[in-house]
């Protein structure tokens, strides 16, 4: 009878450990998801801001070029607009590539760990329930 009782206690203990593991996995998921969900949006915000700023600067310089009667200064403004656009394109490509590298290099491992912890917690709850059921079965057959 002592073996049967200890089987129930072990089953319940394993189940509690599984539930605590699931709680920790859920907390990890919430905090990790917040950061990973925000990263693409934040990087897109920075990229869009860079593009908007470059466009506004190009418009201002183009307007100055159109307003100026001196052909040499118009040519200088035109060159500045071209340089500005080229630099902005290079920076935008660099920013986009950097964000993609960060997502590819860091996202899979934490996600894999969180999934493994969820699976471990669920498995412990199931094993705990199976031990409790085994206890009930042995107690019913002993009676």
JOKA-V27380 format. One line per field, one symbol per residue. phi: phi as a letter, one per 30 degrees, with the letter a starting at -180 (. if undefined). psi: psi as a letter, one per 30 degrees, with the letter a starting at -180 (. if undefined). burial: # if it has 16 or more other C-alpha atoms within 10 Angstrom, else .. Layout:
phi->???
psi->???
burial->???
This chain:
phi->.ddddddddddddddddddddddddddddddddeddddedddddddddddddddddddddddddddddcddddddddddddddddddddddddddddddddddddcddddddddddddddddddddddddddddedddddddd
psi->eeeeefeeeeeeeeeeeeeeeeeeeeeeeeeeeeeeefeeeeeeeeeeeeeeeeeeeeeeeeeeeffkfjeeeeeeeeeeeeeeeeeeeeeeeeeeeeeeeeeeefeeeeeeeeeeeeeeeeeeeeeeeeeeeeeeeeeeff.
burial->...#..######.######.##.###.##..#......##..#...#..##..##.##..##..#........#..##.##..##..#...#..#...#...........#..#..################.###.#.....
